[in-house]
Amino acid sequence: MSLISSILCVIVALEHFYIFYLETIVPASAKTAKTFQVSQDFTKDKMVQTLF
């Protein structure tokens, strides 16, 4: 792979790891609510956390 495609692959991988972190490690945080543009009360709902 060329250098540019390797850099782009790393950027995409980091983005996926960030979304994974938000959805599985800290689903009820303010940062998660802001990222997905929902209220923090919505993210604290048990059903929503299960869906995340």
N, CA and C atoms as a LAMMPS dump frame, in Angstrom:
ITEM: TIMESTEP
0
ITEM: NUMBER OF ATOMS
156
ITEM: BOX BOUNDS ff ff ff
-5.0000000000000000e+02 5.0000000000000000e+02
-5.0000000000000000e+02 5.0000000000000000e+02
-5.0000000000000000e+02 5.0000000000000000e+02
ITEM: ATOMS id mol type element x y z
1 1 1 N 0.84 -1.186 0
2 1 2 C 0 0 0
3 1 3 C 0.881 1.244 0
4 2 1 N 0.367 2.245 -0.589
5 2 2 C 1.115 3.497 -0.577
6 2 3 C 0.943 4.187 0.772
7 3 1 N 1.739 5.163 1.006
8 3 2 C 1.724 5.894 2.276
9 3 3 C 0.372 6.568 2.508
10 4 1 N -0.192 7.165 1.484
11 4 2 C -1.462 7.87 1.621
12 4 3 C -2.585 6.909 1.983
13 5 1 N -2.639 5.768 1.327
14 5 2 C -3.707 4.81 1.647
15 5 3 C -3.523 4.223 3.043
16 6 1 N -2.297 4.054 3.483
17 6 2 C -2.046 3.577 4.853
18 6 3 C -2.516 4.598 5.879
19 7 1 N -2.253 5.849 5.638
20 7 2 C -2.687 6.913 6.549
21 7 3 C -4.207 6.98 6.596
22 8 1 N -4.857 6.88 5.455
23 8 2 C -6.319 6.91 5.414
24 8 3 C -6.918 5.712 6.15
25 9 1 N -6.31 4.545 6.011
26 9 2 C -6.779 3.352 6.731
27 9 3 C -6.668 3.533 8.236
28 10 1 N -5.59 4.131 8.685
29 10 2 C -5.404 4.381 10.119
30 10 3 C -6.454 5.372 10.62
31 11 1 N -6.741 6.405 9.855
32 11 2 C -7.751 7.392 10.252
33 11 3 C -9.125 6.732 10.384
34 12 1 N -9.492 5.895 9.433
35 12 2 C -10.779 5.203 9.48
36 12 3 C -10.823 4.248 10.666
37 13 1 N -9.732 3.545 10.93
38 13 2 C -9.675 2.631 12.069
39 13 3 C -9.833 3.387 13.383
40 14 1 N -9.183 4.53 13.512
41 14 2 C -9.313 5.339 14.729
42 14 3 C -10.746 5.837 14.921
43 15 1 N -11.386 6.218 13.841
44 15 2 C -12.779 6.652 13.911
45 15 3 C -13.673 5.514 14.401
46 16 1 N -13.448 4.315 13.906
47 16 2 C -14.244 3.166 14.333
48 16 3 C -13.999 2.825 15.809
49 17 1 N -12.752 2.91 16.245
50 17 2 C -12.456 2.66 17.653
51 17 3 C -13.099 3.71 18.554
52 18 1 N -13.155 4.956 18.097
53 18 2 C -13.794 6.024 18.872
54 18 3 C -15.292 5.765 19.012
55 19 1 N -15.944 5.384 17.939
56 19 2 C -17.37 5.073 17.997
57 19 3 C -17.61 3.851 18.879
58 20 1 N -16.749 2.847 18.773
59 20 2 C -16.824 1.668 19.644
60 20 3 C -16.725 2.078 21.102
61 21 1 N -15.789 2.957 21.425
62 21 2 C -15.606 3.441 22.794
63 21 3 C -16.866 4.152 23.291
64 22 1 N -17.43 5.021 22.473
65 22 2 C -18.621 5.761 22.884
66 22 3 C -19.819 4.842 23.102
67 23 1 N -19.978 3.852 22.249
68 23 2 C -21.164 3.006 22.321
69 23 3 C -21.063 1.903 23.364
70 24 1 N -19.864 1.453 23.703
71 24 2 C -19.753 0.319 24.624
72 24 3 C -19.174 0.674 25.984
73 25 1 N -18.239 1.571 26.051
74 25 2 C -17.577 1.889 27.316
75 25 3 C -18.319 2.993 28.072
76 26 1 N -18.695 4.058 27.402
77 26 2 C -19.343 5.204 28.058
78 26 3 C -20.634 5.609 27.334
79 27 1 N -21.644 4.736 27.271
80 27 2 C -22.846 5.068 26.507
81 27 3 C -23.701 6.172 27.143
82 28 1 N -23.556 6.429 28.438
83 28 2 C -24.403 7.427 29.093
84 28 3 C -23.679 8.747 29.336
85 29 1 N -22.546 8.959 28.709
86 29 2 C -21.777 10.172 28.952
87 29 3 C -22.318 11.36 28.152
88 30 1 N -21.907 12.535 28.575
89 30 2 C -22.304 13.753 27.869
90 30 3 C -21.675 13.806 26.478
91 31 1 N -20.465 13.294 26.35
92 31 2 C -19.787 13.291 25.053
93 31 3 C -20.521 12.402 24.049
94 32 1 N -21.04 11.263 24.52
95 32 2 C -21.806 10.378 23.641
96 32 3 C -23.082 11.074 23.174
97 33 1 N -23.775 11.728 24.103
98 33 2 C -25 12.433 23.747
99 33 3 C -24.72 13.543 22.741
100 34 1 N -23.622 14.264 22.947
101 34 2 C -23.28 15.352 22.034
102 34 3 C -22.883 14.812 20.655
103 35 1 N -22.124 13.74 20.635
104 35 2 C -21.664 13.166 19.365
105 35 3 C -22.825 12.673 18.515
106 36 1 N -23.789 11.993 19.153
107 36 2 C -24.924 11.438 18.417
108 36 3 C -26.123 12.384 18.396
109 37 1 N -25.96 13.587 18.924
110 37 2 C -26.96 14.653 18.916
111 37 3 C -28.294 14.212 19.51
112 38 1 N -28.217 13.625 20.72
113 38 2 C -29.406 13.249 21.481
114 38 3 C -29.231 13.783 22.896
115 39 1 N -30.321 13.793 23.67
116 39 2 C -30.215 14.276 25.037
117 39 3 C -29.51 13.247 25.908
118 40 1 N -28.903 13.727 26.979
119 40 2 C -28.191 12.817 27.872
120 40 3 C -29.173 11.911 28.615
121 41 1 N -30.385 12.401 28.87
122 41 2 C -31.403 11.549 29.485
123 41 3 C -31.751 10.37 28.577
124 42 1 N -31.759 10.614 27.293
125 42 2 C -32.036 9.55 26.322
126 42 3 C -30.961 8.466 26.379
127 43 1 N -29.698 8.873 26.501
128 43 2 C -28.616 7.893 26.537
129 43 3 C -28.561 7.115 27.852
130 44 1 N -29.169 7.664 28.903
131 44 2 C -29.182 6.967 30.189
132 44 3 C -30.269 5.897 30.267
133 45 1 N -31.189 5.895 29.311
134 45 2 C -32.245 4.889 29.273
135 45 3 C -31.626 3.501 29.058
136 46 1 N -32.066 2.525 29.858
137 46 2 C -31.495 1.178 29.805
138 46 3 C -31.679 0.544 28.426
139 47 1 N -32.82 0.749 27.795
140 47 2 C -33.071 0.182 26.481
141 47 3 C -32.125 0.764 25.431
142 48 1 N -31.856 2.052 25.516
143 48 2 C -30.953 2.694 24.567
144 48 3 C -29.538 2.172 24.775
145 49 1 N -29.136 1.987 26.02
146 49 2 C -27.802 1.447 26.28
147 49 3 C -27.666 0.03 25.735
148 50 1 N -28.739 -0.743 25.809
149 50 2 C -28.728 -2.089 25.246
150 50 3 C -28.577 -2.017 23.724
151 51 1 N -29.275 -1.073 23.103
152 51 2 C -29.184 -0.927 21.648
153 51 3 C -27.806 -0.444 21.213
154 52 1 N -27.194 0.426 22.021
155 52 2 C -25.843 0.872 21.701
156 52 3 C -24.92 -0.322 21.749
